[in-house]
Amino acid sequence: MKIALDAMGGDFGPPNLVAGAVMALREYPRITKLYLVGDSAKIVAELQKNRCQDTRIEIVPSTQVVEMSDRAVEAVRRKKDSSISRAVDLVKHGQADAVVSAGHTGAAVAACTIKLRTLPGINRPGIAAVLPTETNVFVLIDAGANIDAHPEHLLQYAFMGTVYSRHVLGYKNPTVGLISLGEEDVKGNEMTKEVFKMLKKSSLNFIGNIEGRHLFENPVEVVVCDGFVGNVILKTCESIAVAIFTWLKHELTRTPMRKAGAFLARHAFNAIKEKTNYEEYGGSPLLGVNGICIIAHGSSTPLAVKNALRVAVESIEQQVNPHIVEEIRRYNETTAPLEPALR
């Protein structure tokens, strides 16, 4: 399989991205070609630092970078030689099976939507973030691709999230919950009420509305919301995880007795830290585009980049997009006489 990596994106640029790419090549022999897209001189310098001469690497030069201050669609149209645009072009022209970027999320979404288009039956793509609970992991979709969603978009997210949960995460019949202000079907705004009706009529394993507290108290496998709400949830969870470990460190180092207790419980603390560490999850797939795109965290470490490439490998192997197209086709066939088709 062939993957294109935007080697200029993210907070740290080529040093972390190239180091993560080298780690991935050493661990995943299934990657037969890895395109590193960006400033050739900087990429070569980082490869030399990592003492990497892997013949599977091909450098694709680009002269522009999308900055975080750039407007997404404008940047894609104006900076045609940006690293993210060139990386997506490789997927568009069939040279790569997937693209991975830790750069400007909006630009990555815009580039993939404009250049690759969406899958048949999908109006807007959604970012599927995987989050851990005590008993499972769940898919949060949309985590930030589309902040002005319509009811049909959320229905499509539910189908796409279910496909990803079933074929990549391994849940046989994933449960689906809709984020709202209360469990009752009359709770929420006009959009969530409409989405509730649509999900209830679908073939999905829909259990109804869920509140924010249900995400970790009584978890489902697929959590559906619009991109505005989803991104707030994602960023809040990330910040809480960091804050809790900071608070623990302060409290557990106050006295010698507490330090001794912390030492005895260190393996438990490390296990929880690993479970909540974004680096282990790597990146989030942008579901719904006619290609595979993995959105990595802006502050990705080499380990996170390596795991983002792993997520790309899994998405390619599990044929996520054909499964999405089939699920949407089946829905349209069974509901077309009663409701507008998804397109």
Secondary structure as UniProt FT lines:
FT   STRAND          2..6
FT   TURN            7..8
FT   TURN            10..12
FT   HELIX           14..27
FT   TURN            29..30
FT   STRAND          33..38
FT   HELIX           40..49
FT   TURN            50..51
FT   TURN            55..56
FT   STRAND          57..61
FT   TURN            68..69
FT   HELIX           72..78
FT   TURN            80..81
FT   HELIX           83..92
FT   TURN            93..94
FT   STRAND          98..101
FT   HELIX           105..116
FT   TURN            120..121
FT   STRAND          126..132
FT   STRAND          137..141
FT   HELIX           151..167
FT   STRAND          175..179
FT   TURN            185..186
FT   HELIX           190..201
FT   STRAND          205..210
FT   TURN            212..213
FT   HELIX           214..217
FT   STRAND          222..224
FT   HELIX           227..252
FT   HELIX           256..264
FT   HELIX           266..275
FT   HELIX           278..281
FT   STRAND          283..287
FT   STRAND          292..296
FT   TURN            298..299
FT   HELIX           302..317
FT   TURN            318..319
FT   HELIX           320..335
FT   TURN            336..338
//
